[in-house]
Amino acid sequence: MAGQNWTLAVDGGHFANPGLSRKLRYYNTSRYIFRQFTRPEPGFGKQRGQSIDFDKISMAETQGGAIGEFQDIPETKFSIVQDNLQVTEYGNSIPWTGKLETLSEFNPSQPVQKVILNDQNKVLDELVATEMKTSDLCYIATGATTRAWDVDGTPSTLATTQFNMFHLKEMVDAASKGIFGSGNTGKIIPKMADGNYGLVLSVTAARGLFDDPEYQEAAKYTYPRKLFAGEIDEITYHCRVIRNDNGSALSEAAGTNSIGEALLIGDDSVIEGVALKEELRYKLAVKYGRDKGLAWYAILGFKKPWDYSTDGEEHIIRFTSSAT
């Protein structure tokens, strides 16, 4: 029929404007899951160059012991290995126009700030995760109660089963003994200050653990304490269990049927060099204030100080899989 109608804006739709919700909705804001395990390198900051050298001290070459009354105290020494951490510029920005700011029902700077902070957290946390995943120690689940190891940083076996309590205990035992599969002996992985390791699981790996009846029984015994971001409120077999929901940091697709990835993290796992701590910066006024913008910016870097291939020591174990 002819006449005015709602469907066509020119025939009636312009008589009303669509309502605009007063609530802005955002994609999930990231939290630092991996960065909370880094250790800031003391003595590094502005006007200190682009890199910092750090020394790694070995244990005594020969171990002491009992000596006779007239026997000289034995002498030994230790070795010093030097490594290097580089810092790099990181950042991102979102611009907007003065006209948008004038006409918009919302001040653009408010949602821009939340989005840019979310981006900052995600980027920096993924940088730490990427560095952690360079660990030489790779644990591969080949069955519910079987596993394989690779200690050259490249997993050569396909993982075929979900993460469970057996694999958690195997990884913790290996870290505590310094034995990473047959013939692969190194230094023990030190626990964090509270006497536990951090176990960061992808969502899929966490589901495999949580579905294990043995874990469900162990998780009954909980107690309150200060938690890491993302931590589940229980300590299981000397592990503080932390769930990560960023698939760009830990893969959800590793292994047969997508069993996911995980990291067992000990003390002093990654060091952080900060020349300029991350900060927000407003764009300088241009075009008479018609161009606006907000950025996050930092000059920093992350480095895993221990490497199994060169130091015989590694403070991170990867639960992972070959591609095929």
Secondary structure, 3 states (H helix, E strand, C coil): CCCCCCCCHHHCHHHCCCCCCCCCCCCCCCCCCCHHHEEECCCCCCCCCCEEEEEEECCCCCCCCCCCCCCCCCCCCCCEEEEEEECEEEEEEEEEEHHHHHHCCCCCHHHHHHHHHHHHHHHHHHHHHHHHCCCCCEEEEEECCEEEEECCCCCCCCCCCCCCHHHHHHHHHHHHHCECCCCCECCCCCCCCCCCEEEEEEHHHHHHHHCCHHHHHHCCCCCCCCCCCCEEEEEECCEEEEEECCCCCCCCCCCCCCCCCEEEECCCCEEEEEEEEEEEEECCCEHHHCEEEEEEEEEEEEECCCCHHHHCCCCEEEECCCCC
